[in-house]
Amino acid sequence: MQMTLLTCFVNFENICFFRFKLYHTKQKMPRNGDVEEENVATTSSRTRCRADPLLVACRGFSFLTSLAAILCIAVNILSAVRSFKHASDIFDGIFRCYAVLIAAFVVLAETEWSFVLKFWQILEYWAARGMLQIFVAVMTRAFPNYIGDRQDLLLLQSIASYLLLACGAIYVVSGILCIGFLKRARQKQEISREQAAKDLEELERRKEELEQLLLAERV
C-alpha cells in the first residue's frame, strides 16, 4: 500500500514537472520527448544568466548618477563647513545643508529602494527624477562670491553640478520618450523569468529526491 501511494505521488510530481517545463520552455526548446533533463537545466541557467542590455545600461547610468549626487553631497558639506566656520554667511550654510539632504534623497531614489518608492511614487517616473537632480545641481552651483579664493572647491563644485545636471537632463528626455516605462516592463519580465527558472530547478530537485526514494523502496 505504501509502495502504491508513493508511486502515485511520484507520477503526479512527474506530470506537474513536465507540464511546467513545457509551458516555460516551448519557445526555446523543440518538442521532442528524447530531450534529456540536463538540457532543460542548462537552458534555464542560460536564460537566467543572459542579461537584458537595456537594464544593464540603465544600471550603469544609475550608478553614474549616484556618484554625481554623492560628489554634490561632498561639495555642499565642504561649503557648509566653510560658511559656518568663518561665519561669513550663515544663510549659505543652511542652504548647503538642505542641498545635502536633497542630494542624499537623490542617491536613495537611484537605489530604487521599495521603501522610498512606496511613499514617493512620483520618483518612479524618470522625468520627475530628472527634475529633482537638476534642482540639486542648481543648488550646488549656486555659491557666493567669497568662494572665488578657493579655486579647488570652485572646480569641484562645477564638476559635480554639471555632471548631475547632465544626468538630470538625460533622465528628463528619457522620461519623455517613455524609456522609464520600458525599463520597468523589462524588469518585470526579468523577475518573472528568474522566478520561473527557480521554480523549475526546485521541481527538478524534488523529482530527483522522489525518484531516489522510490528506488530505495523498490530495493
N, C-alpha and C positions, 0 to 999 in steps of 0.2 A: 504493500500500500504506500509506504513511504517512497519507494522507488518510483511508483507511478506518478505520485504528486510531484516529485522532483523533476521527472521527465516532462510533465505538462508545463511546469513553471519555466523550464529551460526553453521549451518550444515557444512559449509565449514571449519570452525575452528575445528569442531569435526573430520572431515576427516583427516585434517593435523595433528591433535594431535595423533590420533590412528595410523596413518602411521609412524609418528616419534617414537612413543612408540614401535611399532612392530620392527622397524629397530634396535633400540638400546638395546632392552631387549629380543630379540628372543633367545639368547644363555643362558639366566639366568632364564627365566620365561616360563612356559608351555603355549601353545597356547590354552587358554581357555577363552571363552567370558564372563564367570561369575566372572573373577578376578576383584576385586574392585580397584578403583583408589588409595585408601590408600596404598595398597600393592605395587603399582608402585612407589609411593613416598618413601616408606620405602626401597625398593630395590635400588633406585637411591642414597639415602642417605648413605646406607651401602656401595655401590660401591665407592662412593666418599670418605668415611672415611677410607676404607681399604688401608693402605699404602703399597707400594712395599718394601720388606725387603732390596733389593739391594740399592734402593735410600735412605732408612733410614741409612744404613751402610755408604754409600758414604757421606751423610751429616754429620754424626758423625766424620768420618775421616777428612773431610774438616775443621770441627771446630777444631779438634786437630792440624791440620797443621797450621791453622791461629793462634792458641795460641803459637805454637812453633816459628812462624815468629815474632809475637809480642814480645816474650821473646828475640829473637835475636835483635829486634829494641832497646829494653831497654838496653841490654848489650852493644851494639855498641854506644849508646848515652852516657852511663857512661864512656866507654873507650875514646870516643872523647872528652868529657869534661875534663877527666884526662889529656889527651895529650895536649890540648890547655891551660889548667890551669897551668900545671907545665912546659910548653914549652919544654918538653922532646923530643917530636918527632912530629913536625908539619905535616909531611907527613902521619904519622899514623892516626892523627886526620882527615885529608882529606879522607884517605882510609875508616875510620869508617863512615864518612858522606855518602859516596857512598853506603856503606853496608846498612845504614839505609834506603836510598831511594829505593834500590832494594828490601829490605825486606818488605817495605811498598807496593811495587808493587806486591809482592807475596801475601800479605793479600788481596789486591784488586782482584787478579786473583782468589782467593779461594771463593770470594763472587759471582763470575761468573756474574758480572755486565755487562749488554749488551753493555754499552758504552765502557768498556775496551776491551771486546772480539771483538767488531766491528773493532777496529784498530789493535789488536794483536790476530788475529785468530789462530795463532800457539799455543796459550795457551789453546785452546780447546782440544788439544792433550795432554794426560797425560804424555807421555814421555818427551815432551818439558817442561812441567810444573815441572816435577820432576828434570830435569837437572838444571833448574833455582833455585830450592830450594837447591839442592846440592851445587851450586855455592855460594849462600848466607851462607850456613852452613860453607863452607871452609873459606869465608871471615871473618866470626865471630870467627872461631877457630884460625885464623892467628893473633897472638898477639906478641908484643915484649917481650924481656926477663925481662924488668924492672917491668912488672906486677906481677912478682913472689912474691913480698911482699904483695900483696893483694890476699890472699887465697880465700876470699869470692867472689871476682869478677872472679877469675880464675875458681872456681867451677860453678858459674853461666854461664860463657862462655861455659864450657864443656857441661853442661846440655842442654843449648839452641842449640848449634851447633850439637851435636849428635842426639838430638831429631828431629831437622829439617832434618838432613842427613838421618835418618831412614825413615822419611816421604817421602823425595825425592826419595829414593831407591825404596820404595813401589810403588810410582807413576810411576817410570820408568818401573818396572816389570809389573805392571798392564796395562800400556800403550802398552807394547809389546804383552800382552795377549788379547788385544782389549777389556779390561773391560770398558775403557772410551767410546768406541763406543756403547757398550751395555747399558751403563748408559744413554747416550744421546737418544738412541732409547726408553728406558723405560720412560724417561722424556717426550718425545713427546706423548707417549701413555697416560701418566697420565694427561697431559694438555688436550688432546682430550677427555678423559673420563670425566674430570671435566667440560669442556665446554658443553659436551653433557648433563650432569646432570643439569647444569644451564639452558640450553635451554628447557629441559623437564619440569623443575619447572616453567619456565616462561610461557610455553604453558598451563600448568595446571592452573596457576593463571589467565591467560586470559580466559580460558574456564569457570572457575567458575564465573568470572565477567560477561561474556556474558550470562551465564545461569541465573544469578541473575537478569540481565537487562531484559531478555526475560520473566522471571517470573513476574517481576514488570509490564511489558507491558500487560501481559495477565490478571493480576489482575485489 
